[in-house]
Amino acid sequence: MPDEFWVRIFEMVPSELREVLEYTLRHNTWRKKETINLIASENAMSPLALSAYVTDMMHRYAEGKPFKRYYQGTRYVDEVEVRAAKILGELLNNALVDPRPISGTTANASVFRVLGGCGSKAVIAPVQAGAHVSHTKFGTLGALCIEHIEMPYDPENLNVDVDKAVKLIEQIKPSFAVLGGSVYLFPHPVREIAEAIHSVGGKLVYDAAHVLGLIVGKRWRNPLDYGADVMTASTHKTFPGPQGGIVATRDEKLYKSIGKAIFPYFVSNHHLHRLPALAVTAIEMKYFGEAYADQVVRNAKALAEALAAEGFKVLGEHLGYTRSHQVVLDVRPQGGGAKAAKMLEEANIIVNKNLLPYDPPDAIKDPSGLRLGVQEMTRYGMREDNMKDIARFMKRVLIDKEDARKIAREVAEYRKEFLEVKYCFDVNTIKDNKLYLLF
Ligand SMILES: *Cc1c(COP(=O)(O)O)cnc(C)c1O
């Protein structure tokens, strides 16, 4: 039920407007307060980051680089952008960071465009092995007419097949290779692939869209320390900032040429209200990031173990299930990924269906698996014991086939203990709405 404030607004406005407001409010209540959200690419911003997000900067333009803009009126935007880039660069142990890509895909486009011209070749994992659509001919790579050569993958070890990949790179001599992905449980062999690609004059891109928060929190190897030439990332997956992207590198020349591709090739204005929220999140990660990333990795392992104990087929058992924020299930015994994901949604548990390494690529509409990520629930304060409770809820839905609506009510009740974001400056104690009204 909307509170009195909204009821009064509803009375003032035409019904078409009321409907938009109502659906928005319902979304907010449902997804933010009543569900267990296990989408591996999502997160929640801190109260301070949120308040810094809703500002007048969302109305402004600032094409170009800080202090060299094509517009006037940007003096404070410039200061904030420089600080966001600087603090992220420090968190990545001395990197040059460009925070202007408005998404991870835009970051990839800018980097791929600089490293490979039309007709060049790139070695990247296949989609079933966790590559992102932007790595494929159906996405950014295709739009840039760069040829996708599949990185050899070992489904047994759920990782790149290093020996075969090195041979392939030496034979094909691609312009660049990409590691990192949307589904991955274990670190990719950065050093080995970097050596191979460098030996043929190419570059290594590490797509850290999913693991930026774990890297900053020192629970995932920083690929720039292991030979990657450039890293791209989203700023809203394990890194709990506003939706957006970054490019990071230690190569000054590459940094400059990628900057020239970001603007004007792939963004004109770069959605400036992201920048203060990004800087706030980065600074909060400096203080709280290690504790957060540590708990994320512990929770993922705990969830995997608990799901296996409840009778699910969890990928990677012989490897300890996971070292990232993700857990991957094979739910063919429960009717397949599409059906299982829908059943869980009915019970207020939000996940996505996913291809598994042994699925054919055209199984995308009904793949065998589910991908789960624990980062957002960790931000809201869940720990290992809560992972056991989540596994039990999932068993009751998918294995015991209990009434989903009944479980949905229990899940909403369970979430009530986990409504405040942790691992940030504790401004929740200041009960003053002004925080959200910085604008
Ligand atoms: C999510 C993702 C991206 C794209 O990020 P957006 O910010 O959604 O554009 C790129 N690469 C990988 C591996 C991803 O998982």
The ligand as an SDF file (V2000), in Angstrom:
LIG
                    3D

 15 15  0  0  0  0  0  0  0  0999 V2000
   27.4030   -7.1940  -17.9450 C   0  0  0  0  0  0  0  0  0  0  0  0
   28.5800   -7.4240  -18.8150 C   0  0  0  0  0  0  0  0  0  0  0  0
   29.0010   -6.4660  -19.7360 C   0  0  0  0  0  0  0  0  0  0  0  0
   28.1820   -5.2800  -20.1220 C   0  0  0  0  0  0  0  0  0  0  0  0
   27.8380   -4.4760  -19.1620 O   0  0  0  0  0  0  0  0  0  0  0  0
   26.6660   -3.3980  -19.3010 P   0  0  0  0  0  0  0  0  0  0  0  0
   27.1250   -2.4380  -18.2600 O   0  0  0  0  0  0  0  0  0  0  0  0
   25.4330   -4.1430  -19.0200 O   0  0  0  0  0  0  0  0  0  0  0  0
   26.6960   -2.8520  -20.6780 O   0  0  0  0  0  0  0  0  0  0  0  0
   30.1700   -6.6700  -20.4220 C   0  0  0  0  0  0  0  0  0  0  0  0
   30.8890   -7.7600  -20.2190 N   0  0  0  0  0  0  0  0  0  0  0  0
   30.5250   -8.7180  -19.3660 C   0  0  0  0  0  0  0  0  0  0  0  0
   31.3850   -9.8970  -19.2000 C   0  0  0  0  0  0  0  0  0  0  0  0
   29.3390   -8.5960  -18.6400 C   0  0  0  0  0  0  0  0  0  0  0  0
   28.9570   -9.5630  -17.8350 O   0  0  0  0  0  0  0  0  0  0  0  0
  1  2  1  0
  2  3  1  0
  2 14  2  0
  3  4  1  0
  3 10  2  0
  4  5  1  0
  5  6  1  0
  6  7  2  0
  6  8  1  0
  6  9  1  0
 10 11  1  0
 11 12  2  0
 12 13  1  0
 12 14  1  0
 14 15  1  0
M  END
$$$$
